[in-house]
Amino acid sequence: MAEELDDETLAFAHRMFDLARAGRTEELISQVDAGLPVNLTNNKGDTLLILAAYHAHPETVAALLDRGADHSRTNDRGQTALAAATFRQSVGAVTALLDAGADAAHGNPSAIDTAAFFNLPEMLAVLRREG
């Protein structure tokens, strides 16, 4: 059974997720460098990387990847950081994730499925490394 976290710890964790959402790279990375788990996950299974990708912050995505964030992790809905960045049409985040080895076919829906479903041909080209 999971151990309960105290209010102060929960507030700190929420703040870290907010930093990822806001693209506050320097502040977030200073916490990761000080020992915050780079693959910290919220109650929906979203990692810091997934949140940064969904909110289209390529610098934050790259910094988290540089510190070992797992690009293959999925949230509770089967979504990856790459699918999130694709949905948000963040070429910088998609490129950083692909450069780190993210698989465009991984997840449910995958990044490729996401681009096809939302009719994002430009993102499909990026995912396929065309042009």
Secondary structure, 3 states (H helix, E strand, C coil): CCCCCCHHHHHHHHHHHHHHHHCCHHHHHHHHHCCCCCCCECCCCCEHHHHHHHCCCHHHHHHHHHCCCCCCCCCCCCCCHHHHHHHCCCHHHHHHHHHCCCCCCCECCEHHHHHHHCCCHHHHHHHCCCC
